[in-house]
Every structure is written in C-alpha cells, then in structure tokens.
Amino acid sequence: MCAPSHALGVIMLDTTFERPAGDVGHPASWPFPVKFRHVAGASVPLVVRAGGDDLVDHFIATGRDLVSEGCSAIVTSCGFMARHQRRLAGALGVPVAASSLMQLPMVEMALGAGRVPGVITYDAANLRPDVFTACGADPSVPVRGLPPQGAFHALIEGGAPYDRVALEAEILEAALALVAEHPSVGAIVLECTNMPPFAQAISTALGLPVFDILTLGEWLYTSTSPRTFDRVEEGAL
C-alpha cells in the first residue's frame, strides 16, 4: 500500500467542460489521493497556441500551494506545458511531470530498433519541435492531431456537451490514420490529458500499448510513496 499522508497534485487549466473518470481532472482516475488546483486565466488558447509564457509564474505559485498541502509529486492538465517542464521542476522541489510527452524517450527505448512511438495530440499545428525538445524527445516523432472542427475541440473550447461516442470515434480515427501513415509506430502516447478515457479502445483497436498522463502520473507518484510489504518469514513462499 502507499503512504496515506501524500497526494499527487494536479495543476489544472481554467476550464469548465465535463471531465469523466479517466480524465486527468477526475478523482476516480487515480488509485491514490489526489488534489486539484486551477490556475485562473489559464485558458486552452493561451497555453496551447500562445505558449503560456505569461502564466508560468502562476503555475509555479499553484504548484507551491499543492506542495504545501502535502503533494509529493505534481502533474499538469495540459501536455503543451512541456515547454515549461524545467522551470516548474526547478521551482517546486518535488518531482514534476508537466506533460505526458516526457514518456517518449523511455517508450522509444522500450520498443527497440525499427519501432517508434506515435503521438496523438489535441492540436498538431501547435505541437512544434520546441515542445518535443523540452521533453528530451525526438521532434521527428510521428504525430496525428484531432480535427479543429471535431468533437474534442467542440467540447474543450466550444462548450459542447460530452459526447463519448463521438469523441471515441474521432480519436480512434486519428489513431488508425497515424498507424496507417507510419507503420513503424509501435506504441501510442496521448498528449492530451482528456484522452485517457479512450486509451483502452485505442489499444484494442491497434493492438499496441498506450501511454498517457495517467501512466506517467502513477509512475511519478509511486516513486515518492513506495509500496510497503509485510515481512514474509523465510520459507513461507
């Protein structure tokens, strides 16, 4: 079991759309204690398209609040915050993972020669090389974005209701297109933290492993709150 005194802190963008279980912002997505704090004014356009430079100090202040409340590790609710990974990690004093894209180098090593990870992102046009280099990842990684006029964008920026069927169909179409265009893709990394509810569907459809903010957050948190094991008497096994 994990030490109950610790929690994972999630620094959230300033959004109001529905977040079901599986989304980074739903408590049931995590198998351990978690605390959420929103950064006022941190809209999707400001972080994804404008870069979020003017918001970093606010993210740091929010992260410090979470640390002061007992959070032993921190993640954020937007993969594009990768741009600010080093500033956040340097300021907060606990392990920080600003983006699920930080898993790319490890996934590439795990796949071996001839296989590469592929990324599904909320906004391919703005997932520029600087985002990948900030994660220590190869900027030439195959990427597939979701359509700007599609269901995900309508939910996150257009105020549309949560339509699970449409969202799943859209992300599966993107995943299938990514693999069709890049047959060497051997695993999927989901940039957007609203995509994990569909990770199982993607894995089933492609027969590939899927990594997202939940796989990264669990890895990060358990490093700060390792499991404990009852002492087993010699010869009991």
C-alpha positions in Angstrom: 0.0 0.0 0.0 1.0 3.7 -0.4 1.7 6.1 2.4 -1.6 7.9 3.0 -0.1 11.2 4.0 1.0 12.0 0.4 -1.0 13.0 -2.6 -0.5 13.7 -6.3 -1.0 17.4 -7.2 -2.7 18.3 -10.5 -2.3 21.8 -11.7 -5.3 22.5 -13.9 -6.1 24.8 -16.7 -9.0 27.2 -16.2 -11.7 25.2 -17.9 -15.3 24.1 -17.2 -16.1 21.2 -19.6 -17.1 17.8 -18.2 -14.3 15.5 -17.1 -15.4 11.9 -16.6 -13.5 9.1 -14.9 -10.3 8.6 -16.9 -9.7 12.3 -17.4 -6.8 13.8 -15.5 -9.2 16.0 -13.6 -11.5 13.3 -12.2 -10.6 11.9 -8.7 -11.6 8.3 -9.8 -8.9 8.3 -12.5 -6.3 7.9 -9.8 -5.8 4.9 -7.4 -4.3 7.2 -4.7 -5.1 10.6 -3.1 -5.0 13.5 -5.5 -5.5 17.2 -5.1 -6.6 19.6 -7.9 -5.9 23.4 -8.2 -6.9 25.6 -11.1 -4.8 28.4 -12.5 -7.1 31.4 -13.0 -6.9 32.7 -16.6 -5.0 29.7 -17.9 -7.2 29.1 -21.0 -6.6 26.5 -23.7 -5.8 29.1 -26.3 -3.2 30.8 -24.0 -1.4 27.6 -23.2 -1.7 25.6 -26.4 -1.4 28.3 -29.0 0.2 31.3 -27.3 2.7 29.2 -25.4 1.7 30.1 -21.8 4.8 32.0 -21.0 3.0 34.7 -19.1 1.3 32.0 -17.0 4.3 30.1 -15.7 4.7 32.1 -12.5 1.0 31.4 -11.7 1.6 27.7 -12.4 4.5 27.8 -10.0 2.5 29.5 -7.3 -0.3 27.0 -7.7 2.2 24.1 -7.6 3.7 25.5 -4.4 0.3 25.6 -2.8 -0.2 22.0 -3.6 3.2 21.0 -2.2 2.4 22.9 1.0 -0.7 20.8 1.3 1.2 17.6 1.2 1.5 16.8 -2.5 4.7 14.8 -3.1 4.6 14.9 -6.9 3.0 17.3 -9.5 1.5 16.9 -13.0 -0.4 19.4 -15.1 -3.6 19.1 -17.1 -2.2 20.0 -20.5 0.5 18.3 -22.5 1.6 21.6 -24.0 3.0 22.6 -20.6 6.0 20.5 -21.6 7.5 23.8 -22.8 7.9 24.8 -19.1 9.0 21.5 -17.6 12.4 22.7 -16.4 11.1 25.9 -14.8 8.3 24.1 -13.0 10.6 21.2 -11.8 13.2 23.7 -10.7 10.8 25.8 -8.7 8.6 23.2 -6.9 11.1 21.0 -5.1 9.2 17.7 -5.8 9.1 15.6 -8.9 7.2 17.3 -11.6 5.8 15.9 -14.9 4.4 18.8 -16.9 3.4 16.6 -19.9 2.7 13.0 -20.9 5.2 13.6 -23.8 8.0 13.2 -21.2 7.5 9.4 -21.7 8.5 9.5 -25.3 12.3 8.8 -24.8 11.5 5.9 -22.5 8.9 4.4 -24.8 11.3 4.6 -27.7 13.9 2.8 -25.8 11.4 0.1 -24.7 10.3 -0.6 -28.3 13.7 -1.3 -29.7 15.1 -0.9 -33.2 12.7 -0.3 -36.1 9.8 0.7 -33.9 8.9 4.2 -32.7 6.2 5.8 -30.6 3.5 7.9 -32.2 1.7 10.9 -30.7 -2.0 11.8 -30.8 -2.5 15.4 -29.9 -5.2 17.9 -29.4 -3.6 20.4 -31.8 -1.0 19.2 -34.3 -0.4 22.6 -35.7 1.0 23.9 -32.4 2.8 20.8 -31.3 6.1 22.3 -32.6 9.6 20.9 -32.2 10.3 23.1 -29.1 7.6 21.1 -27.2 9.4 17.8 -28.0 12.9 19.1 -27.3 11.7 20.4 -23.9 10.9 16.7 -23.1 14.2 15.4 -24.4 12.2 13.7 -27.2 12.9 13.4 -31.0 10.9 16.2 -32.8 10.5 13.9 -35.8 8.2 11.5 -33.9 5.0 10.7 -35.9 2.1 12.9 -34.9 -1.6 12.9 -35.6 -3.8 15.8 -34.5 -7.6 15.9 -33.9 -9.7 17.9 -36.4 -10.2 21.6 -35.3 -13.9 21.3 -36.1 -14.3 18.0 -34.4 -15.9 16.7 -31.2 -12.8 17.2 -28.9 -12.4 20.9 -29.9 -16.2 21.4 -29.6 -16.1 20.0 -26.1 -13.0 21.7 -24.8 -13.3 25.1 -26.5 -16.8 25.3 -27.9 -18.9 24.5 -24.8 -20.5 21.4 -26.4 -21.8 18.6 -24.1 -19.7 15.5 -23.5 -20.5 13.0 -26.3 -18.5 9.9 -25.6 -19.5 8.1 -28.7 -18.4 11.0 -31.0 -15.2 11.5 -29.0 -14.2 7.9 -29.1 -14.9 7.6 -32.9 -12.8 10.7 -33.5 -9.8 9.6 -31.6 -9.9 6.1 -33.0 -10.0 7.5 -36.5 -6.9 9.6 -35.6 -5.1 6.5 -34.2 -5.8 4.3 -37.2 -4.7 7.0 -39.6 -1.5 7.5 -37.6 -0.5 3.9 -37.8 -1.6 3.6 -41.5 0.6 6.5 -42.4 3.5 5.4 -40.1 3.6 1.5 -40.0 6.7 1.7 -37.7 4.6 3.1 -34.8 4.8 0.5 -32.0 3.1 2.4 -29.2 0.9 5.5 -28.8 1.5 8.4 -26.5 -1.6 10.6 -25.8 -0.6 14.3 -25.5 -4.0 15.5 -24.3 -5.0 14.7 -20.7 -8.6 14.4 -21.8 -7.8 11.4 -23.9 -7.1 8.6 -21.4 -10.8 7.5 -21.2 -10.2 6.2 -24.7 -6.8 4.5 -24.1 -8.3 1.1 -23.8 -10.3 1.4 -27.0 -7.2 2.6 -28.9 -5.1 -0.2 -27.5 -7.7 -2.8 -28.5 -8.1 -1.3 -32.0 -4.4 -1.1 -32.7 -3.0 -4.0 -30.6 -0.5 -1.5 -29.2 0.4 -0.2 -25.8 -0.9 3.3 -24.9 0.8 5.8 -22.6 -0.9 8.9 -21.2 -0.9 11.3 -18.3 -2.3 8.6 -16.0 0.6 6.1 -16.7 3.0 8.9 -16.1 1.3 10.3 -13.0 1.1 6.8 -11.4 4.8 6.2 -12.1 5.8 9.6 -10.7 3.6 9.4 -7.5 4.6 5.8 -6.6 8.3 6.9 -6.7 7.5 9.3 -3.8 5.2 6.9 -1.9 6.6 3.4 -2.5 4.5 0.4 -1.6 5.1 -1.3 1.7 5.3 -5.1 2.1 4.7 -7.1 5.2 7.7 -9.1 6.3 7.5 -12.7 5.0 9.1 -15.3 7.1 11.8 -17.3 5.5 10.4 -20.4 3.9 6.9 -19.1 3.7 7.0 -18.9 -0.1 
